[in-house]
Amino acid sequence: MADLAKEAGITVRTLRFYRERKLIPAPRREGRIAWYNEHHLARLRTIGALLERGHTLGGIGELLAAFESGRDVGELLGLDATILTPWSEETPVRLTPEELADHFSDDVTPENLTTSLDMGYLAVDGDEFVHISRRLLDASTELVDKGIPLAAVLESARKVRVHADALALLFCNLIRTHLLADVLHRAPTDQDVDRMAEIIDTFRPLTKGVVEAELAMAMDRRVRAEIEEWLRACDGGQEAGPKTEGPEAAADGD
């Protein structure tokens, strides 16, 4: 194991983590000796290359599972390199355990670490953690600094992800149904790949703009409603709803 890790340029701890996630096959065993070969080394180099291109360990696991079930991952990866440049623009952040504690202090508990690892926000690389996004790390740090427990932040993030996945499915359905219906029933040609790339390049800024605009307007509506409800409660604890004005109110007054 130590020889394989050295050859792949990773730590033994990282190699054990990949084995626990079943990203590499088990070694051949002779008694108490575990033998690794060039196949294991090639798999580790593939994992490293995919991580550098922005894939998560979960996504890499799915690709490797597709390979082991007989699907042509070479074609999948070729298509990915052409048209599936990561949609996000997130920058991973490497953190020592001490730096992670500086961000979240006493909230760095085994439960929160497990949740963060399961959700893919954190990964382990040697003696360090890798957070998937500088923006999400900064946002969660500020929320915790303001007094919101990290467990609550993570639970909210889990719910946000559910809605984000639903939005992504909605946009993909639009593309698949109205723009690529004639392509997806057959193997793509070079012209099809160019067309997909053009469509995706167009949709990247459009989807971000739509979601940002709708979320901003939704927050405006929600914040306004919350403030109005609070003011009504302060003004005698009346039920929610607009105050009655106009002819009916004048008639009641008479």
C-alpha positions, 0 to 999 in steps of 0.5 A: 500500500505504501509503495502504491501511494508513493507511486500515485503521489498520494498519502497512505491515508488517502489511499485507505479512504479511496478503498473505503469508498470502493473507488479502487478494487481490492488487492490480490492477497497472498497470506497477509500480503496485499499486492497492487498492480498497474491497474490500481495505479491507473485507477488512482491516476484517473481519480486524480485527473477527475478531481482536478477537473472538478468532479466530486468523489460521488460522481467519480464513483458513478463513472467507475461503477458505469465502467465496471457494469460494461458501459464505455466510460472512455466515451463518457469521459470524452464527451465530458471533456468536450461539453460538460465543463463543470457548470459551477465556478467554485474554488476548492479550499484546503484546510488543516484540522486546525484551520477548520476549527478556526472557521467553526470552533466548537461546532467541529463535532464528529456528527457535523464532520460526518454530515459534511463528508456525506454531503460532499462538502468536505473530503479528506486528502492526507492530513488535510480537509478539502472543502468543495467551495470557497463561497459556501465555506465563507457563507457557512462560516459567517452564518455560524459567526452570527450565532446559527449552529453549524448543524442547522446550517448543514440541515438547511443546506441539505434542503437547498440542495433538494430544491437546487437538484429540482431546478437543475432537472427542470432546466435539463428537461427543457433542453432535452425535450425542446432542443435535443429530442432528435439527438438523444435516441442515438449516438452523438456525431461530432456535429451533435457534440458541437450543437450540445456545446453551443446550447449548454454555453447559452444556458449557463448564464441564462439559468444562473440569471433566472434563478438569481432573479427569482430568488431575489424577488422571492426574498423580497416578498418573504422579507416584506411579509415577515416585517408586516406580520411582525408590525401587526403583532406589535400593534395589538397582536391582530391577525395577519391580513391587510387592515380594512379601509374604504367605504366599508370601514366608513359604514362600520364606523357610522 
